Amino acid sequence: MTTTIPAHVPTLAETAQRMTRGGRGVLAADESIKTMSARLEQEGIAASPTARRDYRELLLTAAGLSESVSGIIFADETFGQQLSDGRSFPDAAHELGVLPGIKVDTGTSPLAGHNGALITEGLDGLGARLASYAERRAAFAKWRAVFDVHTITEYVARANGHALARYAALCQQHGIVPIVEPEVLCTGDHDLASCDRATRLALTALFDELRQAGVDLTGIVLKPNFVTPGLAAPPAPADVVARATFEVLHDIVPAAVPGIAFLSGGHTTADACSFLHELSGMPDLPWSVTFSFGRALVSAALQAWAGDPANVATAQQKLLANCREAASATRPS
């Protein structure tokens, strides 16, 4: 299925630039029903479609969110829901100055014969789903590939890179900017050099596959991990992380890519913002750099809300404070 794109719709490059420039970043609120329900229950909130809707509405409608957030990623359930005032989530996002995005992968499964390495699923029927999302005004989409430093091989990187490239090409066919997310997990006790090696392997395969698929690199957003030791290993200083991350990206990511929006990957808000601040301060960056954080921005808000409407304003203030902190990290002093 092919989507006819109206002439007034911004180009892919324009949308990608809007997502990653001007000191704003992307808020990830795209947890699956299972994951979001578990997080609600951890806070003593009974999980239901309404509770999940109310939580995502709290995030989207925080007054002033668009000052530091350019886009918000939704799960399929949320993308099809309405706010309490009757507006659809995509329409409300546009009205509030925030681009609506949609997570389109369907999760991971073991890659047979490769020692527990994972492959991301969701290509079946993706073109038709993207056509539907485009009709409902999705500006961008997201697909996440997951790598472990102990199981990544050239084949594992290539298989996931191929899936990311096929997804990206389909997105662009439907006028949707693809966020391509090759995440090297930071769980474990591995050192920085191991993360460096794995990240290089994943990114090299990804960009080779993107080129072969004919993807327009000016109309994508890259969402990588920072190059760090594992969370169970001794931490590296923020300037060391920034330098290692820059060197990997500079060696592999073409300057045609308009923007890089980093994932937090389980790091604290303070640590992720420190990494981003140090990286943003490096001279002559060929791409814009910003954030696409989830838990690092929203965890405090979820805890403050606890399912009580009386706590919405307090929860929104915590969200906005974290978003402002992340945005300020993209503006080096």
Secondary structure, DSSP 8 states (H G I E B T S, - for coil): ------TTS--HHHHHHHHHSTT-EEEEE---HHHHHHHHHHTT----HHHHHHHHHHHHT-TTGGGTEEEEEE-HHHHT-B-TTS-BHHHHHHHTT-EEEEE----EEE-TTSTT-EEE---TTHHHHHHHHHHTT--EEEEEEEE-TTT--HHHHHHHHHHHHHHHHHHHHTT-EEEEEEEE---SS--HHHHHHHHHHHHHHHHHHHHHTT--GGG-EE--------TTS----HHHHHHHHHHHHHHHS-TT--EEEE--TT--HHHHHHHHHHHHTSTT-SSEEEEEESHHHHHHHHHHHTT-GGGHHHHHHHHHHHHHHHHHTTS--
